[in-house]
Amino acid sequence: MESLLLFPSFFQPSSFQPSDARSWRNDSRKPGSSRGSTSTSWAKLEGCSFKSFQRGHSRHQVKSIKERSFSQHRSHIKLLSTINATSGSQPLESDPEAYGAPNSASDLVKNAFDAFYRFSRPHTVVGTALSIVSVSLLSIDKLADISPLFFTGMLEAVAAALMMNIYIVGLNQLTDIDIDKVNKPYLPLASGEYSVGTGVLIVTSFSIMSFWLGWVVKSWPLFWALSISFVLGTAYSINLPLLRWKRFAFVAALCILAVRAVIVQICFYLHMQMHVFGRSAIFSRPLIFATAFMSFFSVVIALFKDIPDMEGDKIFGIKSFTVQLGQKRVFWTCIALLEIAYGIAMLVGAASPFMWSKGITVIGHSILALLLWNRAKSVDLTSKAAIASCYMFVWKLFYAEYLLIPLVR
């Protein structure tokens, strides 16, 4: 198509017609013409000269056009490269360099880190780490408890739990590749950045390392936390008879509630209380509050996470509450549950015997409840991006709650 654009009508070889020359010669042979006595040999010589000129001119013309076409093509490439560089848009050329192929070891490392970051589902990693740190702080009775022993025990629990977390989210991606191509095409397995073999290698390695660390630490509460999380996470995702519990909305919600609300709060608290400090198991008021509040929050996360995924879940037969009841109803149910939880938290805070704890928990939960309500009113439920953004906002509220839980006394 470019060659057609580079051939103006006045510059085409067809504009030079030999018929004009023949017409001139025929006219010259007419009776009465001043050239009527021209010999036949002269006419032949003239014809040969014209054909030679035509061939030479055509060759020169084609060569000129090719050079001009090549020059303009190079100009187009430079122009497109400039546009890409200034606009930050996707490359338009098929050059390997235009697509930003890694040119150095640092690029390869950066790309590998980015892919693993997305594979690990960072919002769950942050939530797991914060929850264990927060619950560990509940085990502190006096300032002397804040010691190297405390930090060592807490880091052991965090490391083992994060590795198990990566196993669970990784296994879920391995069994949901086709669904994620619709719902989350940016994930490494769905996008093709990771092969299935790479995904299997990662989840297998992290599950083994998690159990190894739990065994080496010799903390039975920690080992049981890892074992139950492994069983429930596997049953939730893996596609085997009687398993893949995520297909059933109620059972899926129970799995998430069991891990996020019960196992994290109780088992990791007992790890610190019994294994690290060597004390008897005592279920304190803050621990009971944390377990109850996070039961509400875990149900909300279990319901909310399926709202932006309704399209893919419906296609692949995942009977989530969103598929059954609709996005709007599930969305406002989640908001209502969280607002109820914040109301209960304010009542618990107001009943604290410590004035500082009373003030922080009541004011803190009031602010979080107000932020949630304002955000919920502004969400466009017809926009998948808006719902997904609100879901990540709910996770931020989840993080904020774990900052308040150690202050509940």
C-alpha positions as CSV (number, residue, x, y, z in Angstrom):
1,M,0.0,0.0,0.0
2,E,2.9,2.3,0.7
3,S,4.2,1.9,-2.9
4,L,0.8,3.0,-4.2
5,L,0.9,6.1,-2.1
6,L,4.4,6.9,-3.4
7,F,3.4,6.8,-7.1
8,P,1.7,10.1,-8.1
9,S,-0.2,9.9,-11.4
10,F,2.0,12.3,-13.1
11,F,5.1,10.2,-12.2
12,Q,3.9,6.9,-13.6
13,P,5.6,5.3,-16.6
14,S,2.2,5.0,-18.3
15,S,2.2,8.8,-18.8
16,F,4.8,8.4,-21.5
17,Q,2.9,6.8,-24.5
18,P,4.7,5.8,-27.7
19,S,1.4,6.3,-29.5
20,D,2.2,10.0,-29.5
21,A,5.4,9.4,-31.3
22,R,3.8,7.1,-33.9
23,S,1.1,9.7,-34.5
24,W,3.7,12.3,-35.1
25,R,5.5,10.1,-37.6
26,N,2.3,9.1,-39.4
27,D,1.4,12.8,-39.8
28,S,4.9,13.4,-41.3
29,R,4.3,10.8,-44.0
30,K,1.1,12.3,-45.3
31,P,1.1,13.7,-48.8
32,G,2.2,17.3,-48.9
33,S,4.1,17.0,-45.7
34,S,7.4,18.7,-45.5
35,R,8.9,15.5,-44.2
36,G,7.2,13.2,-46.8
37,S,10.5,12.5,-48.5
38,T,12.1,11.1,-45.3
39,S,13.7,7.7,-46.0
40,T,12.4,4.5,-44.3
41,S,15.8,4.0,-42.7
42,W,15.5,7.3,-40.9
43,A,12.1,6.3,-39.5
44,K,13.5,3.0,-38.2
45,L,16.5,4.8,-36.6
46,E,14.1,7.2,-35.0
47,G,11.9,4.4,-33.6
48,C,14.9,2.6,-32.1
49,S,16.2,5.8,-30.5
50,F,12.8,6.5,-28.9
51,K,12.5,2.9,-27.5
52,S,16.0,3.1,-26.1
53,F,15.1,6.4,-24.5
54,Q,11.9,5.0,-23.1
55,R,13.7,2.0,-21.5
56,G,16.4,4.1,-20.0
57,H,14.0,6.6,-18.6
58,S,11.8,3.8,-17.1
59,R,14.8,2.2,-15.4
60,H,15.8,5.5,-14.0
61,Q,12.3,6.2,-12.9
62,V,11.8,2.9,-11.1
63,K,15.2,3.3,-9.4
64,S,14.2,6.8,-8.2
65,I,10.9,5.5,-6.9
66,K,12.5,2.7,-5.0
67,E,15.0,5.1,-3.4
68,R,12.2,7.5,-2.5
69,S,10.0,4.7,-1.1
70,F,12.9,3.4,1.1
71,S,13.7,6.9,2.3
72,Q,10.1,7.6,3.2
73,H,9.7,4.1,4.9
74,R,12.7,5.0,7.1
75,S,11.2,8.3,7.9
76,H,7.9,6.6,8.9
77,I,9.8,4.3,11.3
78,K,11.6,7.2,12.9
79,L,8.3,9.1,13.2
80,L,6.5,6.2,14.8
81,S,9.4,5.6,17.2
82,T,9.2,9.2,18.3
83,I,5.4,9.0,18.9
84,N,5.8,5.8,20.9
85,A,8.6,7.4,23.1
86,T,6.6,10.5,23.8
87,S,3.2,9.0,24.3
88,G,4.2,5.9,26.2
89,S,1.8,3.8,24.1
90,Q,2.3,0.3,22.8
91,P,4.8,0.1,19.9
92,L,3.4,0.2,16.4
93,E,6.3,-1.4,14.6
94,S,7.1,-5.1,14.4
95,D,10.7,-4.5,15.4
96,P,11.7,-6.6,18.4
97,E,13.3,-3.5,20.0
98,A,10.0,-1.6,19.5
99,Y,8.3,-4.0,21.9
100,G,10.8,-3.3,24.7
101,A,12.5,-6.7,24.6
102,P,14.9,-7.0,27.5
103,N,18.4,-5.9,26.5
104,S,20.2,-6.5,29.7
105,A,20.4,-8.7,32.7
106,S,18.8,-6.0,34.8
107,D,15.7,-6.0,32.5
108,L,15.4,-9.8,32.8
109,V,15.6,-9.6,36.6
110,K,13.1,-6.7,36.7
111,N,10.6,-8.6,34.5
112,A,11.0,-11.8,36.5
113,F,10.4,-10.0,39.8
114,D,7.3,-8.3,38.4
115,A,5.9,-11.6,37.2
116,F,6.5,-13.2,40.6
117,Y,5.0,-10.2,42.4
118,R,1.8,-10.6,40.4
119,F,1.8,-14.3,40.9
120,S,2.1,-14.0,44.7
121,R,-1.1,-11.8,44.8
122,P,0.6,-9.1,47.0
123,H,-2.6,-7.8,48.7
124,T,-2.9,-11.3,50.3
125,V,0.8,-11.3,51.2
126,V,0.5,-8.0,53.0
127,G,-2.7,-9.1,54.7
128,T,-1.1,-12.3,56.0
129,A,2.0,-10.5,57.3
130,L,0.1,-7.8,59.0
131,S,-2.4,-10.2,60.6
132,I,0.4,-12.3,62.2
133,V,2.3,-9.3,63.4
134,S,-0.9,-7.9,64.9
135,V,-1.9,-11.1,66.6
136,S,1.6,-11.6,67.9
137,L,1.4,-8.2,69.6
138,L,-1.7,-9.4,71.5
139,S,0.5,-11.9,73.4
140,I,2.5,-9.1,75.0
141,D,1.7,-8.7,78.7
142,K,4.5,-6.4,79.7
143,L,7.3,-4.3,78.1
144,A,9.8,-7.0,78.9
145,D,8.1,-9.3,76.5
146,I,9.3,-7.2,73.6
147,S,12.6,-9.0,73.2
148,P,14.8,-10.7,70.5
149,L,12.9,-13.9,71.4
150,F,9.6,-12.2,70.5
151,F,10.8,-11.0,67.2
152,T,12.4,-14.3,66.3
153,G,9.2,-16.2,67.0
154,M,7.1,-13.7,65.1
155,L,9.4,-13.8,62.0
156,E,9.4,-17.6,62.0
157,A,5.6,-17.5,61.9
158,V,5.5,-14.8,59.2
159,A,8.0,-16.5,56.9
160,A,6.3,-19.9,57.1
161,A,2.8,-18.4,56.6
162,L,3.9,-16.3,53.6
163,M,5.3,-19.4,51.9
164,M,2.0,-21.2,52.5
165,N,0.1,-18.2,51.2
166,I,2.0,-18.3,48.0
167,Y,1.3,-22.0,47.6
168,I,-2.5,-21.4,48.1
169,V,-2.8,-18.4,45.7
170,G,-0.5,-20.2,43.2
171,L,-2.5,-23.4,43.2
172,N,-5.7,-21.3,42.7
173,Q,-4.1,-19.7,39.6
174,L,-3.0,-23.1,38.2
175,T,-6.5,-24.5,38.4
176,D,-8.1,-21.2,37.1
177,I,-6.0,-20.4,34.0
178,D,-9.0,-20.4,31.6
179,I,-11.1,-18.4,34.1
180,D,-8.3,-15.9,34.7
181,K,-8.0,-15.3,31.0
182,V,-11.4,-13.7,31.3
183,N,-11.3,-12.2,34.8
184,K,-7.6,-11.5,35.5
185,P,-5.6,-11.7,32.2
186,Y,-2.7,-9.8,33.8
187,L,-1.7,-12.8,36.0
188,P,1.4,-14.6,34.7
189,L,-0.2,-18.0,34.0
190,A,-3.2,-16.5,32.3
191,S,-1.0,-14.1,30.2
192,G,1.5,-16.9,29.3
193,E,4.5,-15.4,31.1
194,Y,4.6,-18.5,33.2
195,S,4.2,-22.0,31.8
196,V,2.2,-24.6,33.8
197,G,5.4,-26.3,34.7
198,T,6.8,-23.1,36.2
199,G,3.7,-22.6,38.2
200,V,3.8,-26.2,39.5
201,L,7.5,-25.8,40.4
202,I,6.8,-22.6,42.4
203,V,3.8,-23.9,44.4
204,T,5.6,-27.2,45.2
205,S,8.7,-25.5,46.3
206,F,7.0,-23.0,48.6
207,S,4.7,-25.6,50.2
208,I,7.8,-27.8,51.0
209,M,9.7,-24.8,52.4
210,S,6.8,-23.8,54.5
211,F,6.3,-27.2,56.1
212,W,10.1,-27.6,56.5
213,L,10.3,-24.3,58.5
214,G,7.3,-25.3,60.6
215,W,8.9,-28.6,61.4
216,V,12.3,-27.1,62.2
217,V,10.8,-24.5,64.6
218,K,9.0,-27.3,66.4
219,S,6.0,-25.2,67.3
220,W,2.8,-27.4,67.2
221,P,0.4,-24.4,66.9
222,L,2.4,-23.1,63.9
223,F,2.6,-26.5,62.3
224,W,-1.2,-27.1,62.7
225,A,-1.9,-23.6,61.2
226,L,0.2,-24.5,58.2
227,S,-1.4,-28.0,57.8
228,I,-5.0,-26.8,58.1
229,S,-4.3,-23.9,55.7
230,F,-2.7,-26.4,53.2
231,V,-5.7,-28.8,53.4
232,L,-8.4,-26.1,53.0
233,G,-6.4,-24.2,50.3
234,T,-6.0,-27.3,48.3
235,A,-9.6,-28.4,48.7
236,Y,-10.8,-24.9,47.7
237,S,-9.0,-24.9,44.4
238,I,-7.9,-28.4,43.1
239,N,-10.2,-29.9,40.5
240,L,-10.7,-33.5,41.9
241,P,-13.9,-35.4,42.8
242,L,-15.6,-34.0,45.9
243,L,-13.1,-31.1,45.9
244,R,-12.8,-27.7,44.2
245,W,-15.0,-26.2,46.9
246,K,-14.8,-22.8,45.4
247,R,-17.7,-23.9,43.0
248,F,-20.0,-23.8,46.0
249,A,-20.5,-20.3,47.4
250,F,-21.3,-21.3,51.0
251,V,-18.4,-23.8,51.3
252,A,-16.0,-21.4,49.7
253,A,-16.9,-18.7,52.2
254,L,-16.4,-21.1,55.1
255,C,-12.9,-22.0,53.8
256,I,-11.8,-18.3,53.7
257,L,-13.4,-17.6,57.1
258,A,-11.7,-20.6,58.7
259,V,-8.3,-19.5,57.5
260,R,-8.5,-15.7,57.8
261,A,-10.7,-15.5,61.0
262,V,-10.0,-18.6,63.1
263,I,-6.6,-20.1,62.2
264,V,-4.7,-16.9,61.8
265,Q,-6.0,-15.4,65.1
266,I,-5.9,-18.5,67.3
267,C,-3.1,-20.6,66.0
268,F,-0.6,-17.8,65.6
269,Y,-1.5,-16.4,69.0
270,L,-1.0,-19.8,70.6
271,H,2.4,-20.0,68.7
272,M,3.5,-16.9,70.5
273,Q,1.9,-17.6,73.8
274,M,2.9,-21.2,74.2
275,H,5.9,-21.8,72.1
276,V,7.7,-18.5,72.3
277,F,6.8,-17.3,75.8
278,G,6.1,-20.8,77.3
279,R,2.8,-19.7,78.9
280,S,-0.5,-21.6,79.2
281,A,-3.2,-21.0,76.5
282,I,-5.4,-18.1,77.6
283,F,-8.1,-16.7,75.3
284,S,-8.0,-13.0,76.2
285,R,-10.6,-10.4,75.5
286,P,-8.6,-8.8,72.6
287,L,-8.2,-12.3,71.0
288,I,-11.9,-13.0,71.1
289,F,-12.7,-9.6,69.6
290,A,-10.1,-10.1,66.8
291,T,-11.6,-13.5,66.0
292,A,-15.2,-12.3,66.0
293,F,-14.4,-9.1,64.0
294,M,-12.3,-10.9,61.4
295,S,-15.1,-13.5,60.9
296,F,-17.3,-10.6,59.6
297,F,-14.4,-9.3,57.5
298,S,-13.5,-12.7,56.1
299,V,-17.1,-13.3,55.0
300,V,-17.1,-9.9,53.3
301,I,-13.8,-10.7,51.4
302,A,-15.2,-14.1,50.4
303,L,-18.3,-12.4,48.9
304,F,-16.7,-9.3,47.5
305,K,-13.9,-11.0,45.7
306,D,-16.4,-12.6,43.3
307,I,-18.2,-9.4,42.4
308,P,-15.8,-8.3,39.7
309,D,-15.3,-11.9,38.6
310,M,-18.9,-12.6,37.8
311,E,-18.4,-12.8,34.0
312,G,-15.8,-15.5,34.1
313,D,-17.4,-17.4,36.9
314,K,-20.7,-17.5,35.0
315,I,-19.0,-18.9,31.9
316,F,-17.2,-21.7,33.8
317,G,-20.0,-22.7,36.1
318,I,-18.7,-21.2,39.4
319,K,-21.9,-20.8,41.4
320,S,-20.8,-17.8,43.5
321,F,-23.3,-15.7,45.4
322,T,-22.7,-12.9,42.9
323,V,-23.7,-15.2,40.0
324,Q,-26.8,-16.4,41.9
325,L,-28.0,-13.1,43.5
326,G,-26.5,-10.4,41.3
327,Q,-23.7,-7.8,41.8
328,K,-25.8,-5.0,43.4
329,R,-27.3,-7.2,46.1
330,V,-24.0,-8.8,47.1
331,F,-22.2,-5.5,47.0
332,W,-24.6,-3.8,49.5
333,T,-24.7,-6.9,51.7
334,C,-20.9,-6.7,52.0
335,I,-21.1,-3.0,52.9
336,A,-23.8,-3.7,55.5
337,L,-21.9,-6.5,57.1
338,L,-18.8,-4.3,57.5
339,E,-20.8,-1.4,58.9
340,I,-22.3,-3.7,61.5
341,A,-18.8,-5.0,62.4
342,Y,-17.6,-1.4,62.8
343,G,-20.6,-0.6,65.1
344,I,-19.8,-3.7,67.3
345,A,-16.1,-2.7,67.4
346,M,-17.1,0.8,68.7
347,L,-19.2,-0.7,71.4
348,V,-16.4,-3.1,72.5
349,G,-14.0,-0.1,72.5
350,A,-16.3,2.0,74.6
351,A,-16.5,-0.8,77.2
352,S,-12.7,-0.8,77.7
353,P,-11.4,0.1,81.1
354,F,-8.5,2.0,79.6
355,M,-9.3,5.5,78.5
356,W,-6.6,5.5,75.8
357,S,-7.9,2.2,74.3
358,K,-11.5,3.5,74.5
359,G,-10.6,6.7,72.6
360,I,-8.5,5.1,69.9
361,T,-10.8,2.2,69.1
362,V,-14.0,4.2,69.0
363,I,-12.6,7.1,66.9
364,G,-10.6,4.8,64.7
365,H,-13.5,2.5,63.8
366,S,-15.8,5.5,63.3
367,I,-13.4,6.9,60.8
368,L,-13.1,3.6,58.9
369,A,-16.9,3.2,58.9
370,L,-17.3,6.7,57.4
371,L,-14.6,6.1,54.8
372,L,-16.3,2.8,53.7
373,W,-19.7,4.4,53.4
374,N,-18.5,7.4,51.3
375,R,-16.5,5.0,49.0
376,A,-19.5,2.6,48.6
377,K,-21.8,5.5,47.5
378,S,-19.5,6.5,44.7
379,V,-18.9,3.1,43.1
380,D,-20.3,2.5,39.6
381,L,-21.6,-1.1,39.8
382,T,-21.7,-1.3,36.0
383,S,-17.9,-0.8,35.8
384,K,-15.8,-3.8,36.5
385,A,-12.8,-1.6,37.1
386,A,-14.7,0.5,39.7
387,I,-15.8,-2.7,41.6
388,A,-12.3,-4.1,41.5
389,S,-10.9,-0.8,42.9
390,C,-13.4,-0.9,45.7
391,Y,-12.4,-4.5,46.5
392,M,-8.8,-3.4,46.9
393,F,-10.1,-0.5,49.1
394,V,-11.8,-3.2,51.3
395,W,-8.4,-4.9,51.7
396,K,-6.9,-1.6,52.8
397,L,-9.6,-1.4,55.5
398,F,-8.6,-5.0,56.4
399,Y,-5.0,-3.8,56.9
400,A,-6.1,-0.8,59.0
401,E,-8.1,-3.1,61.3
402,Y,-5.0,-5.1,62.1
403,L,-3.4,-1.8,63.2
404,L,-6.2,-1.2,65.6
405,I,-6.6,-4.7,67.0
406,P,-3.5,-4.6,69.3
407,L,-4.9,-1.5,70.9
408,V,-8.1,-3.2,71.9
409,R,-7.7,-3.8,75.7
